[in-house]
Amino acid sequence: MDLQDQLKNLFPDHEPSPEEVIKQVAHELYVQKEPMICKFEKRKGKATTIIEGYEGTDEDFKILAKEIKTKLSVGGTFKEDSIIIQGDYRDKIMTILKEKGFKVKRVGG
C-alpha cells in the first residue's frame, strides 16, 4: 500500500488537485572579458589551487566552485572572492573553465 492509498483511506472525501508543472530554467554563468587567475600555492605544507578574478555575483561563483569540486572529486572552499581547491589541479580546472567559455590565465610555476 503506497502513500496515496493510505491517504485515500484516511480522507475518503478528499479529491487531489492537479499538480502544477514547474518550469526549470537553466542557470547561466556570467562570462567575463578579463581572464580568471588560476594559481598554485602551498598552504601549511599542502598544495592548493586558487581561482580568482570572477566578476559576476557571489552566488554564481559558489555554483562554479561546487561544480569544479564535484567534477574533480576533491575538497575545497569559497572564501573572500576566491575558490580554494585542495591539491594541484590547475590544468584540469583550466580545461573545465575553458569549456564553459571563460578565459583563464595560469600563474605560478
Solvent accessible surface area in square Angstrom, and as a share of the most:
residue,aa,sasa,rsa
1,M,162,0.72
2,D,83,0.43
3,L,119,0.59
4,Q,103,0.46
5,D,62,0.32
6,Q,83,0.37
7,L,75,0.37
8,K,126,0.53
9,N,100,0.51
10,L,126,0.63
11,F,121,0.51
12,P,108,0.68
13,D,137,0.71
14,H,129,0.58
15,E,147,0.66
16,P,99,0.62
17,S,90,0.58
18,P,125,0.78
19,E,163,0.73
20,E,158,0.71
21,V,138,0.79
22,I,146,0.74
23,K,179,0.76
24,Q,171,0.76
25,V,137,0.79
26,A,87,0.68
27,H,121,0.54
28,E,147,0.66
29,L,36,0.18
30,Y,111,0.42
31,V,79,0.46
32,Q,7,0.03
33,K,169,0.72
34,E,107,0.48
35,P,52,0.33
36,M,0,0.00
37,I,62,0.31
38,C,0,0.00
39,K,49,0.21
40,F,64,0.26
41,E,59,0.26
42,K,140,0.59
43,R,105,0.38
44,K,203,0.86
45,G,65,0.62
46,K,145,0.61
47,A,33,0.26
48,T,13,0.07
49,T,0,0.00
50,I,3,0.01
51,I,0,0.00
52,E,56,0.25
53,G,38,0.37
54,Y,27,0.10
55,E,92,0.41
56,G,25,0.24
57,T,84,0.49
58,D,77,0.40
59,E,112,0.50
60,D,13,0.07
61,F,4,0.02
62,K,93,0.39
63,I,73,0.37
64,L,0,0.00
65,A,4,0.03
66,K,132,0.56
67,E,51,0.23
68,I,0,0.00
69,K,51,0.22
70,T,89,0.52
71,K,116,0.49
72,L,29,0.15
73,S,100,0.64
74,V,29,0.17
75,G,32,0.31
76,G,26,0.25
77,T,49,0.28
78,F,46,0.19
79,K,116,0.49
80,E,165,0.74
81,D,94,0.49
82,S,11,0.07
83,I,0,0.00
84,I,20,0.10
85,I,0,0.00
86,Q,113,0.50
87,G,20,0.19
88,D,72,0.37
89,Y,60,0.23
90,R,19,0.07
91,D,88,0.46
92,K,114,0.48
93,I,0,0.00
94,M,26,0.11
95,T,76,0.44
96,I,16,0.08
97,L,0,0.00
98,K,112,0.47
99,E,141,0.63
100,K,67,0.29
101,G,43,0.41
102,F,7,0.03
103,K,115,0.49
104,V,20,0.11
105,K,117,0.49
106,R,100,0.37
107,V,56,0.32
108,G,43,0.41
109,G,99,0.96
